[in-house]
Amino acid sequence: MATRFRLVMAMQRTIQRIHTLVDTPRLKSFSLNAPKSVDVEYANGIKFSLSAEFLRVYSPAADGKIRSIGSEKVISGRRHVGIMSAEPVGNYGDSFR
């Protein structure tokens, strides 16, 4: 049992070292282009412009509004979507309204 505990602890230390060695991109800017898109830029130069429709379809919060027809996901009300405000939630999230 003690050997198993030491193995688990060694694995956890290794995972922590890997996570600290990986160069995680840092957010440089986040701007809202109401009502149609959100622009995100990282410190390493990568930029994304995410449309309101894209965020509506792929948001985990949209899961409750998904119907399935065959194997396709159908989300109602995604065409005329707009983002009027963005607010930080916790340490890592944003809430769009």
Gaussian input, Z-matrix of N, CA and C with variables (Angstrom, degrees):
# hf/3-21g

backbone

0 1
 N
 C     1     B1
 C     2     B2     1     A1
 N     3     B3     2     A2     1     D1
 C     4     B4     3     A3     2     D2
 C     5     B5     4     A4     3     D3
 N     6     B6     5     A5     4     D4
 C     7     B7     6     A6     5     D5
 C     8     B8     7     A7     6     D6
 N     9     B9     8     A8     7     D7
 C    10    B10     9     A9     8     D8
 C    11    B11    10    A10     9     D9
 N    12    B12    11    A11    10    D10
 C    13    B13    12    A12    11    D11
 C    14    B14    13    A13    12    D12
 N    15    B15    14    A14    13    D13
 C    16    B16    15    A15    14    D14
 C    17    B17    16    A16    15    D15
 N    18    B18    17    A17    16    D16
 C    19    B19    18    A18    17    D17
 C    20    B20    19    A19    18    D18
 N    21    B21    20    A20    19    D19
 C    22    B22    21    A21    20    D20
 C    23    B23    22    A22    21    D21
 N    24    B24    23    A23    22    D22
 C    25    B25    24    A24    23    D23
 C    26    B26    25    A25    24    D24
 N    27    B27    26    A26    25    D25
 C    28    B28    27    A27    26    D26
 C    29    B29    28    A28    27    D27
 N    30    B30    29    A29    28    D28
 C    31    B31    30    A30    29    D29
 C    32    B32    31    A31    30    D30
 N    33    B33    32    A32    31    D31
 C    34    B34    33    A33    32    D32
 C    35    B35    34    A34    33    D33
 N    36    B36    35    A35    34    D34
 C    37    B37    36    A36    35    D35
 C    38    B38    37    A37    36    D36
 N    39    B39    38    A38    37    D37
 C    40    B40    39    A39    38    D38
 C    41    B41    40    A40    39    D39
 N    42    B42    41    A41    40    D40
 C    43    B43    42    A42    41    D41
 C    44    B44    43    A43    42    D42
 N    45    B45    44    A44    43    D43
 C    46    B46    45    A45    44    D44
 C    47    B47    46    A46    45    D45
 N    48    B48    47    A47    46    D46
 C    49    B49    48    A48    47    D47
 C    50    B50    49    A49    48    D48
 N    51    B51    50    A50    49    D49
 C    52    B52    51    A51    50    D50
 C    53    B53    52    A52    51    D51
 N    54    B54    53    A53    52    D52
 C    55    B55    54    A54    53    D53
 C    56    B56    55    A55    54    D54
 N    57    B57    56    A56    55    D55
 C    58    B58    57    A57    56    D56
 C    59    B59    58    A58    57    D57
 N    60    B60    59    A59    58    D58
 C    61    B61    60    A60    59    D59
 C    62    B62    61    A61    60    D60
 N    63    B63    62    A62    61    D61
 C    64    B64    63    A63    62    D62
 C    65    B65    64    A64    63    D63
 N    66    B66    65    A65    64    D64
 C    67    B67    66    A66    65    D65
 C    68    B68    67    A67    66    D66
 N    69    B69    68    A68    67    D67
 C    70    B70    69    A69    68    D68
 C    71    B71    70    A70    69    D69
 N    72    B72    71    A71    70    D70
 C    73    B73    72    A72    71    D71
 C    74    B74    73    A73    72    D72
 N    75    B75    74    A74    73    D73
 C    76    B76    75    A75    74    D74
 C    77    B77    76    A76    75    D75
 N    78    B78    77    A77    76    D76
 C    79    B79    78    A78    77    D77
 C    80    B80    79    A79    78    D78
 N    81    B81    80    A80    79    D79
 C    82    B82    81    A81    80    D80
 C    83    B83    82    A82    81    D81
 N    84    B84    83    A83    82    D82
 C    85    B85    84    A84    83    D83
 C    86    B86    85    A85    84    D84
 N    87    B87    86    A86    85    D85
 C    88    B88    87    A87    86    D86
 C    89    B89    88    A88    87    D87
 N    90    B90    89    A89    88    D88
 C    91    B91    90    A90    89    D89
 C    92    B92    91    A91    90    D90
 N    93    B93    92    A92    91    D91
 C    94    B94    93    A93    92    D92
 C    95    B95    94    A94    93    D93
 N    96    B96    95    A95    94    D94
 C    97    B97    96    A96    95    D95
 C    98    B98    97    A97    96    D96
 N    99    B99    98    A98    97    D97
 C   100   B100    99    A99    98    D98
 C   101   B101   100   A100    99    D99
 N   102   B102   101   A101   100   D100
 C   103   B103   102   A102   101   D101
 C   104   B104   103   A103   102   D102
 N   105   B105   104   A104   103   D103
 C   106   B106   105   A105   104   D104
 C   107   B107   106   A106   105   D105
 N   108   B108   107   A107   106   D106
 C   109   B109   108   A108   107   D107
 C   110   B110   109   A109   108   D108
 N   111   B111   110   A110   109   D109
 C   112   B112   111   A111   110   D110
 C   113   B113   112   A112   111   D111
 N   114   B114   113   A113   112   D112
 C   115   B115   114   A114   113   D113
 C   116   B116   115   A115   114   D114
 N   117   B117   116   A116   115   D115
 C   118   B118   117   A117   116   D116
 C   119   B119   118   A118   117   D117
 N   120   B120   119   A119   118   D118
 C   121   B121   120   A120   119   D119
 C   122   B122   121   A121   120   D120
 N   123   B123   122   A122   121   D121
 C   124   B124   123   A123   122   D122
 C   125   B125   124   A124   123   D123
 N   126   B126   125   A125   124   D124
 C   127   B127   126   A126   125   D125
 C   128   B128   127   A127   126   D126
 N   129   B129   128   A128   127   D127
 C   130   B130   129   A129   128   D128
 C   131   B131   130   A130   129   D129
 N   132   B132   131   A131   130   D130
 C   133   B133   132   A132   131   D131
 C   134   B134   133   A133   132   D132
 N   135   B135   134   A134   133   D133
 C   136   B136   135   A135   134   D134
 C   137   B137   136   A136   135   D135
 N   138   B138   137   A137   136   D136
 C   139   B139   138   A138   137   D137
 C   140   B140   139   A139   138   D138
 N   141   B141   140   A140   139   D139
 C   142   B142   141   A141   140   D140
 C   143   B143   142   A142   141   D141
 N   144   B144   143   A143   142   D142
 C   145   B145   144   A144   143   D143
 C   146   B146   145   A145   144   D144
 N   147   B147   146   A146   145   D145
 C   148   B148   147   A147   146   D146
 C   149   B149   148   A148   147   D147
 N   150   B150   149   A149   148   D148
 C   151   B151   150   A150   149   D149
 C   152   B152   151   A151   150   D150
 N   153   B153   152   A152   151   D151
 C   154   B154   153   A153   152   D152
 C   155   B155   154   A154   153   D153
 N   156   B156   155   A155   154   D154
 C   157   B157   156   A156   155   D155
 C   158   B158   157   A157   156   D156
 N   159   B159   158   A158   157   D157
 C   160   B160   159   A159   158   D158
 C   161   B161   160   A160   159   D159
 N   162   B162   161   A161   160   D160
 C   163   B163   162   A162   161   D161
 C   164   B164   163   A163   162   D162
 N   165   B165   164   A164   163   D163
 C   166   B166   165   A165   164   D164
 C   167   B167   166   A166   165   D165
 N   168   B168   167   A167   166   D166
 C   169   B169   168   A168   167   D167
 C   170   B170   169   A169   168   D168
 N   171   B171   170   A170   169   D169
 C   172   B172   171   A171   170   D170
 C   173   B173   172   A172   171   D171
 N   174   B174   173   A173   172   D172
 C   175   B175   174   A174   173   D173
 C   176   B176   175   A175   174   D174
 N   177   B177   176   A176   175   D175
 C   178   B178   177   A177   176   D176
 C   179   B179   178   A178   177   D177
 N   180   B180   179   A179   178   D178
 C   181   B181   180   A180   179   D179
 C   182   B182   181   A181   180   D180
 N   183   B183   182   A182   181   D181
 C   184   B184   183   A183   182   D182
 C   185   B185   184   A184   183   D183
 N   186   B186   185   A185   184   D184
 C   187   B187   186   A186   185   D185
 C   188   B188   187   A187   186   D186
 N   189   B189   188   A188   187   D187
 C   190   B190   189   A189   188   D188
 C   191   B191   190   A190   189   D189
 N   192   B192   191   A191   190   D190
 C   193   B193   192   A192   191   D191
 C   194   B194   193   A193   192   D192
 N   195   B195   194   A194   193   D193
 C   196   B196   195   A195   194   D194
 C   197   B197   196   A196   195   D195
 N   198   B198   197   A197   196   D196
 C   199   B199   198   A198   197   D197
 C   200   B200   199   A199   198   D198
 N   201   B201   200   A200   199   D199
 C   202   B202   201   A201   200   D200
 C   203   B203   202   A202   201   D201
 N   204   B204   203   A203   202   D202
 C   205   B205   204   A204   203   D203
 C   206   B206   205   A205   204   D204
 N   207   B207   206   A206   205   D205
 C   208   B208   207   A207   206   D206
 C   209   B209   208   A208   207   D207
 N   210   B210   209   A209   208   D208
 C   211   B211   210   A210   209   D209
 C   212   B212   211   A211   210   D210
 N   213   B213   212   A212   211   D211
 C   214   B214   213   A213   212   D212
 C   215   B215   214   A214   213   D213
 N   216   B216   215   A215   214   D214
 C   217   B217   216   A216   215   D215
 C   218   B218   217   A217   216   D216
 N   219   B219   218   A218   217   D217
 C   220   B220   219   A219   218   D218
 C   221   B221   220   A220   219   D219
 N   222   B222   221   A221   220   D220
 C   223   B223   222   A222   221   D221
 C   224   B224   223   A223   222   D222
 N   225   B225   224   A224   223   D223
 C   226   B226   225   A225   224   D224
 C   227   B227   226   A226   225   D225
 N   228   B228   227   A227   226   D226
 C   229   B229   228   A228   227   D227
 C   230   B230   229   A229   228   D228
 N   231   B231   230   A230   229   D229
 C   232   B232   231   A231   230   D230
 C   233   B233   232   A232   231   D231
 N   234   B234   233   A233   232   D232
 C   235   B235   234   A234   233   D233
 C   236   B236   235   A235   234   D234
 N   237   B237   236   A236   235   D235
 C   238   B238   237   A237   236   D236
 C   239   B239   238   A238   237   D237
 N   240   B240   239   A239   238   D238
 C   241   B241   240   A240   239   D239
 C   242   B242   241   A241   240   D240
 N   243   B243   242   A242   241   D241
 C   244   B244   243   A243   242   D242
 C   245   B245   244   A244   243   D243
 N   246   B246   245   A245   244   D244
 C   247   B247   246   A246   245   D245
 C   248   B248   247   A247   246   D246
 N   249   B249   248   A248   247   D247
 C   250   B250   249   A249   248   D248
 C   251   B251   250   A250   249   D249
 N   252   B252   251   A251   250   D250
 C   253   B253   252   A252   251   D251
 C   254   B254   253   A253   252   D252
 N   255   B255   254   A254   253   D253
 C   256   B256   255   A255   254   D254
 C   257   B257   256   A256   255   D255
 N   258   B258   257   A257   256   D256
 C   259   B259   258   A258   257   D257
 C   260   B260   259   A259   258   D258
 N   261   B261   260   A260   259   D259
 C   262   B262   261   A261   260   D260
 C   263   B263   262   A262   261   D261
 N   264   B264   263   A263   262   D262
 C   265   B265   264   A264   263   D263
 C   266   B266   265   A265   264   D264
 N   267   B267   266   A266   265   D265
 C   268   B268   267   A267   266   D266
 C   269   B269   268   A268   267   D267
 N   270   B270   269   A269   268   D268
 C   271   B271   270   A270   269   D269
 C   272   B272   271   A271   270   D270
 N   273   B273   272   A272   271   D271
 C   274   B274   273   A273   272   D272
 C   275   B275   274   A274   273   D273
 N   276   B276   275   A275   274   D274
 C   277   B277   276   A276   275   D275
 C   278   B278   277   A277   276   D276
 N   279   B279   278   A278   277   D277
 C   280   B280   279   A279   278   D278
 C   281   B281   280   A280   279   D279
 N   282   B282   281   A281   280   D280
 C   283   B283   282   A282   281   D281
 C   284   B284   283   A283   282   D282
 N   285   B285   284   A284   283   D283
 C   286   B286   285   A285   284   D284
 C   287   B287   286   A286   285   D285
 N   288   B288   287   A287   286   D286
 C   289   B289   288   A288   287   D287
 C   290   B290   289   A289   288   D288

   B1=1.4467
   B2=1.5316
   B3=1.3325
   B4=1.4565
   B5=1.5358
   B6=1.3294
   B7=1.4579
   B8=1.5246
   B9=1.3081
   B10=1.4648
   B11=1.5261
   B12=1.3247
   B13=1.4597
   B14=1.5287
   B15=1.3348
   B16=1.4667
   B17=1.5205
   B18=1.3323
   B19=1.4577
   B20=1.5237
   B21=1.3233
   B22=1.4658
   B23=1.5259
   B24=1.3112
   B25=1.4636
   B26=1.5357
   B27=1.3297
   B28=1.4615
   B29=1.5239
   B30=1.3258
   B31=1.4648
   B32=1.5285
   B33=1.3201
   B34=1.4643
   B35=1.5262
   B36=1.3174
   B37=1.4678
   B38=1.5239
   B39=1.3264
   B40=1.4664
   B41=1.5187
   B42=1.3123
   B43=1.4667
   B44=1.5218
   B45=1.3237
   B46=1.4691
   B47=1.5233
   B48=1.3293
   B49=1.4639
   B50=1.5198
   B51=1.3274
   B52=1.4652
   B53=1.5178
   B54=1.3223
   B55=1.4649
   B56=1.5203
   B57=1.3174
   B58=1.4651
   B59=1.5240
   B60=1.3285
   B61=1.4582
   B62=1.5302
   B63=1.3187
   B64=1.4608
   B65=1.5255
   B66=1.3138
   B67=1.4568
   B68=1.5269
   B69=1.3035
   B70=1.4531
   B71=1.5190
   B72=1.3515
   B73=1.4616
   B74=1.5274
   B75=1.2971
   B76=1.4666
   B77=1.5164
   B78=1.3105
   B79=1.4545
   B80=1.5217
   B81=1.3355
   B82=1.4550
   B83=1.5269
   B84=1.3388
   B85=1.4643
   B86=1.5258
   B87=1.2968
   B88=1.4571
   B89=1.5203
   B90=1.3218
   B91=1.4636
   B92=1.5255
   B93=1.3012
   B94=1.4536
   B95=1.5169
   B96=1.3185
   B97=1.4572
   B98=1.5262
   B99=1.3285
   B100=1.4669
   B101=1.5138
   B102=1.2824
   B103=1.4591
   B104=1.5198
   B105=1.3291
   B106=1.4596
   B107=1.5197
   B108=1.3527
   B109=1.4632
   B110=1.5244
   B111=1.3233
   B112=1.4582
   B113=1.5256
   B114=1.3278
   B115=1.4628
   B116=1.5228
   B117=1.3389
   B118=1.4566
   B119=1.5157
   B120=1.3460
   B121=1.4613
   B122=1.5235
   B123=1.3374
   B124=1.4575
   B125=1.5236
   B126=1.3074
   B127=1.4618
   B128=1.5229
   B129=1.3326
   B130=1.4644
   B131=1.5276
   B132=1.3465
   B133=1.4549
   B134=1.5174
   B135=1.3198
   B136=1.4613
   B137=1.5285
   B138=1.3437
   B139=1.4659
   B140=1.5185
   B141=1.3190
   B142=1.4537
   B143=1.5125
   B144=1.3175
   B145=1.4528
   B146=1.5223
   B147=1.3274
   B148=1.4614
   B149=1.5199
   B150=1.3246
   B151=1.4646
   B152=1.5193
   B153=1.3147
   B154=1.4610
   B155=1.5205
   B156=1.3265
   B157=1.4624
   B158=1.5212
   B159=1.3549
   B160=1.4642
   B161=1.5304
   B162=1.3296
   B163=1.4625
   B164=1.5251
   B165=1.3222
   B166=1.4671
   B167=1.5144
   B168=1.3321
   B169=1.4614
   B170=1.5242
   B171=1.3427
   B172=1.4568
   B173=1.5203
   B174=1.3124
   B175=1.4506
   B176=1.5229
   B177=1.3444
   B178=1.4598
   B179=1.5302
   B180=1.3180
   B181=1.4613
   B182=1.5229
   B183=1.3206
   B184=1.4595
   B185=1.5190
   B186=1.3389
   B187=1.4614
   B188=1.5219
   B189=1.3102
   B190=1.4557
   B191=1.5115
   B192=1.3079
   B193=1.4525
   B194=1.5326
   B195=1.3278
   B196=1.4595
   B197=1.5256
   B198=1.3175
   B199=1.4588
   B200=1.5190
   B201=1.2990
   B202=1.4607
   B203=1.5156
   B204=1.3047
   B205=1.4603
   B206=1.5177
   B207=1.3203
   B208=1.4643
   B209=1.5093
   B210=1.3205
   B211=1.4651
   B212=1.5260
   B213=1.3484
   B214=1.4559
   B215=1.5206
   B216=1.3207
   B217=1.4605
   B218=1.5231
   B219=1.3062
   B220=1.4578
   B221=1.5142
   B222=1.3150
   B223=1.4594
   B224=1.5223
   B225=1.3268
   B226=1.4577
   B227=1.5239
   B228=1.3280
   B229=1.4535
   B230=1.5074
   B231=1.3215
   B232=1.4659
   B233=1.5220
   B234=1.3299
   B235=1.4677
   B236=1.5116
   B237=1.2896
   B238=1.4667
   B239=1.5222
   B240=1.3218
   B241=1.4574
   B242=1.5205
   B243=1.3081
   B244=1.4502
   B245=1.5092
   B246=1.3075
   B247=1.4638
   B248=1.5190
   B249=1.3088
   B250=1.4610
   B251=1.5207
   B252=1.3531
   B253=1.4594
   B254=1.5247
   B255=1.3169
   B256=1.4624
   B257=1.5183
   B258=1.3408
   B259=1.4640
   B260=1.5143
   B261=1.3323
   B262=1.4638
   B263=1.5244
   B264=1.3365
   B265=1.4598
   B266=1.5210
   B267=1.3121
   B268=1.4590
   B269=1.5186
   B270=1.3308
   B271=1.4616
   B272=1.5214
   B273=1.3201
   B274=1.4602
   B275=1.5039
   B276=1.3208
   B277=1.4590
   B278=1.5113
   B279=1.3214
   B280=1.4655
   B281=1.5086
   B282=1.3050
   B283=1.4561
   B284=1.5254
   B285=1.3200
   B286=1.4660
   B287=1.5145
   B288=1.3237
   B289=1.4746
   B290=1.5021
   A1=111.00
   A2=116.85
   A3=120.59
   A4=110.77
   A5=116.43
   A6=120.34
   A7=110.34
   A8=116.26
   A9=120.75
   A10=110.51
   A11=116.56
   A12=121.24
   A13=110.65
   A14=116.63
   A15=120.46
   A16=111.18
   A17=116.98
   A18=121.05
   A19=111.05
   A20=116.82
   A21=121.12
   A22=110.32
   A23=117.98
   A24=121.69
   A25=110.52
   A26=117.49
   A27=120.70
   A28=110.71
   A29=117.13
   A30=120.95
   A31=110.35
   A32=117.02
   A33=120.48
   A34=111.08
   A35=118.17
   A36=121.16
   A37=110.82
   A38=116.92
   A39=120.88
   A40=111.01
   A41=117.13
   A42=121.10
   A43=110.35
   A44=117.84
   A45=120.54
   A46=111.05
   A47=117.72
   A48=120.41
   A49=111.50
   A50=116.60
   A51=120.24
   A52=109.55
   A53=117.36
   A54=120.64
   A55=112.44
   A56=118.11
   A57=119.75
   A58=111.53
   A59=118.04
   A60=121.25
   A61=112.41
   A62=116.77
   A63=120.55
   A64=108.83
   A65=115.68
   A66=121.36
   A67=109.35
   A68=116.62
   A69=122.02
   A70=108.92
   A71=117.05
   A72=118.22
   A73=111.44
   A74=115.89
   A75=122.12
   A76=109.60
   A77=115.50
   A78=121.32
   A79=109.98
   A80=116.86
   A81=121.81
   A82=110.05
   A83=116.26
   A84=118.88
   A85=110.71
   A86=114.02
   A87=123.24
   A88=105.60
   A89=117.16
   A90=118.40
   A91=110.70
   A92=114.50
   A93=122.61
   A94=109.07
   A95=116.76
   A96=122.80
   A97=107.22
   A98=114.58
   A99=120.31
   A100=110.92
   A101=119.52
   A102=127.85
   A103=113.79
   A104=119.44
   A105=120.31
   A106=118.04
   A107=120.43
   A108=118.62
   A109=112.67
   A110=113.59
   A111=123.23
   A112=106.38
   A113=117.48
   A114=122.05
   A115=108.83
   A116=115.01
   A117=121.86
   A118=107.70
   A119=117.09
   A120=121.49
   A121=108.54
   A122=114.83
   A123=120.72
   A124=110.28
   A125=116.74
   A126=122.67
   A127=112.43
   A128=117.82
   A129=120.51
   A130=112.70
   A131=117.85
   A132=122.16
   A133=115.72
   A134=118.12
   A135=120.80
   A136=109.28
   A137=115.53
   A138=121.45
   A139=109.90
   A140=116.02
   A141=122.25
   A142=108.72
   A143=115.96
   A144=121.54
   A145=105.88
   A146=116.11
   A147=121.71
   A148=109.50
   A149=116.24
   A150=120.01
   A151=110.58
   A152=115.54
   A153=121.07
   A154=110.39
   A155=117.47
   A156=121.19
   A157=111.16
   A158=116.86
   A159=121.35
   A160=110.16
   A161=116.72
   A162=120.41
   A163=111.10
   A164=117.39
   A165=121.14
   A166=111.07
   A167=116.94
   A168=120.96
   A169=112.00
   A170=117.52
   A171=120.49
   A172=114.84
   A173=118.24
   A174=121.46
   A175=110.16
   A176=118.00
   A177=119.72
   A178=112.10
   A179=117.24
   A180=120.32
   A181=111.53
   A182=117.61
   A183=121.14
   A184=112.08
   A185=117.69
   A186=120.83
   A187=113.08
   A188=117.19
   A189=119.74
   A190=112.95
   A191=118.34
   A192=122.33
   A193=112.35
   A194=116.84
   A195=121.05
   A196=109.93
   A197=115.33
   A198=121.69
   A199=106.57
   A200=117.71
   A201=120.85
   A202=110.10
   A203=115.08
   A204=121.71
   A205=104.64
   A206=115.52
   A207=119.13
   A208=108.06
   A209=116.86
   A210=120.11
   A211=111.39
   A212=117.62
   A213=121.09
   A214=110.65
   A215=115.57
   A216=121.47
   A217=108.09
   A218=115.74
   A219=120.67
   A220=107.87
   A221=116.73
   A222=121.50
   A223=106.88
   A224=115.03
   A225=118.33
   A226=110.74
   A227=116.62
   A228=121.78
   A229=115.42
   A230=118.90
   A231=119.91
   A232=113.33
   A233=118.72
   A234=120.16
   A235=113.47
   A236=117.25
   A237=120.74
   A238=109.77
   A239=114.88
   A240=121.90
   A241=108.50
   A242=116.64
   A243=120.90
   A244=110.78
   A245=116.66
   A246=121.96
   A247=106.72
   A248=116.29
   A249=120.15
   A250=112.56
   A251=116.60
   A252=119.57
   A253=109.78
   A254=115.84
   A255=122.74
   A256=107.54
   A257=115.64
   A258=121.00
   A259=109.76
   A260=118.69
   A261=120.18
   A262=111.06
   A263=115.00
   A264=121.76
   A265=107.21
   A266=117.25
   A267=120.79
   A268=111.17
   A269=116.04
   A270=120.88
   A271=113.46
   A272=117.70
   A273=119.95
   A274=115.64
   A275=119.72
   A276=120.96
   A277=114.08
   A278=113.62
   A279=122.30
   A280=108.16
   A281=115.55
   A282=121.91
   A283=107.66
   A284=116.07
   A285=121.28
   A286=108.84
   A287=115.54
   A288=120.44
   A289=109.11
   D1=-41.35
   D2=-179.82
   D3=-66.61
   D4=-34.86
   D5=178.38
   D6=-64.95
   D7=-40.51
   D8=178.52
   D9=-64.12
   D10=-41.76
   D11=178.93
   D12=-61.32
   D13=-45.33
   D14=179.11
   D15=-62.84
   D16=-38.27
   D17=178.19
   D18=-64.22
   D19=-43.93
   D20=178.70
   D21=-63.49
   D22=-43.18
   D23=179.35
   D24=-63.92
   D25=-41.37
   D26=178.43
   D27=-63.97
   D28=-38.88
   D29=178.23
   D30=-65.10
   D31=-41.49
   D32=179.04
   D33=-63.66
   D34=-42.31
   D35=177.78
   D36=-62.95
   D37=-40.81
   D38=178.37
   D39=-63.29
   D40=-43.97
   D41=178.68
   D42=-62.57
   D43=-41.54
   D44=178.23
   D45=-62.57
   D46=-40.80
   D47=178.14
   D48=-64.04
   D49=-41.19
   D50=179.19
   D51=-62.27
   D52=-44.47
   D53=-179.04
   D54=-64.38
   D55=-31.68
   D56=178.75
   D57=-80.03
   D58=-22.93
   D59=179.81
   D60=-83.12
   D61=-25.91
   D62=-178.34
   D63=-71.75
   D64=132.54
   D65=-179.79
   D66=-82.88
   D67=92.76
   D68=179.66
   D69=-77.06
   D70=128.32
   D71=179.74
   D72=-64.98
   D73=134.99
   D74=179.19
   D75=-96.35
   D76=139.84
   D77=179.30
   D78=-69.71
   D79=126.12
   D80=-179.96
   D81=-97.16
   D82=-46.97
   D83=178.91
   D84=-148.19
   D85=151.51
   D86=-179.91
   D87=-140.58
   D88=114.33
   D89=-178.09
   D90=-131.22
   D91=141.78
   D92=179.63
   D93=-97.95
   D94=124.75
   D95=173.77
   D96=-107.01
   D97=74.16
   D98=-174.24
   D99=-59.70
   D100=140.80
   D101=-1.97
   D102=-100.95
   D103=10.16
   D104=-167.43
   D105=-100.49
   D106=-26.57
   D107=-175.00
   D108=-156.95
   D109=168.29
   D110=176.33
   D111=-126.87
   D112=130.18
   D113=177.05
   D114=-104.18
   D115=132.76
   D116=-179.78
   D117=-126.53
   D118=131.21
   D119=177.53
   D120=-129.53
   D121=135.60
   D122=179.18
   D123=-103.61
   D124=160.85
   D125=-177.17
   D126=-62.29
   D127=-25.29
   D128=179.36
   D129=-82.74
   D130=5.48
   D131=174.73
   D132=97.01
   D133=-7.92
   D134=-179.77
   D135=-75.22
   D136=132.83
   D137=-179.04
   D138=-124.18
   D139=144.90
   D140=175.74
   D141=-132.97
   D142=141.97
   D143=169.67
   D144=-119.73
   D145=111.03
   D146=-174.43
   D147=-104.43
   D148=120.88
   D149=-178.93
   D150=-74.18
   D151=157.05
   D152=178.04
   D153=-61.08
   D154=-38.29
   D155=178.86
   D156=-63.40
   D157=-43.18
   D158=178.81
   D159=-60.82
   D160=-47.78
   D161=-179.51
   D162=-63.48
   D163=-36.13
   D164=179.25
   D165=-65.76
   D166=-43.20
   D167=-176.69
   D168=-72.83
   D169=-41.30
   D170=-173.74
   D171=-98.16
   D172=4.88
   D173=178.07
   D174=-73.03
   D175=136.83
   D176=175.57
   D177=-60.17
   D178=-27.27
   D179=179.51
   D180=-69.35
   D181=-18.98
   D182=179.52
   D183=-79.35
   D184=-9.93
   D185=-176.34
   D186=-57.29
   D187=-33.55
   D188=-179.10
   D189=-70.44
   D190=-14.60
   D191=-177.20
   D192=-107.45
   D193=14.94
   D194=-176.84
   D195=-93.24
   D196=133.07
   D197=170.06
   D198=-113.00
   D199=153.89
   D200=177.32
   D201=-112.15
   D202=132.18
   D203=171.31
   D204=-121.86
   D205=106.99
   D206=-172.54
   D207=68.12
   D208=-124.84
   D209=178.70
   D210=-106.26
   D211=2.86
   D212=-178.76
   D213=-90.42
   D214=144.22
   D215=174.09
   D216=-87.79
   D217=133.42
   D218=177.36
   D219=-121.09
   D220=120.87
   D221=179.13
   D222=-116.55
   D223=120.21
   D224=-178.91
   D225=-79.83
   D226=151.83
   D227=174.73
   D228=74.48
   D229=30.56
   D230=-176.90
   D231=-99.04
   D232=-11.81
   D233=-176.12
   D234=-76.14
   D235=-44.31
   D236=-174.76
   D237=-104.76
   D238=55.65
   D239=-178.02
   D240=-97.95
   D241=139.16
   D242=175.77
   D243=-136.84
   D244=151.96
   D245=177.05
   D246=-111.17
   D247=117.65
   D248=-178.18
   D249=-98.96
   D250=-26.95
   D251=179.00
   D252=-153.06
   D253=157.23
   D254=175.81
   D255=-133.76
   D256=131.28
   D257=-178.89
   D258=-130.12
   D259=138.10
   D260=176.79
   D261=-67.42
   D262=142.46
   D263=177.81
   D264=-129.02
   D265=117.21
   D266=-179.08
   D267=66.12
   D268=-150.00
   D269=-178.37
   D270=-89.27
   D271=-23.93
   D272=-170.47
   D273=-126.77
   D274=-13.37
   D275=-171.41
   D276=-105.33
   D277=168.76
   D278=174.62
   D279=-135.38
   D280=147.01
   D281=176.51
   D282=-113.73
   D283=125.77
   D284=179.28
   D285=-105.44
   D286=137.81
   D287=177.59
   D288=-129.30

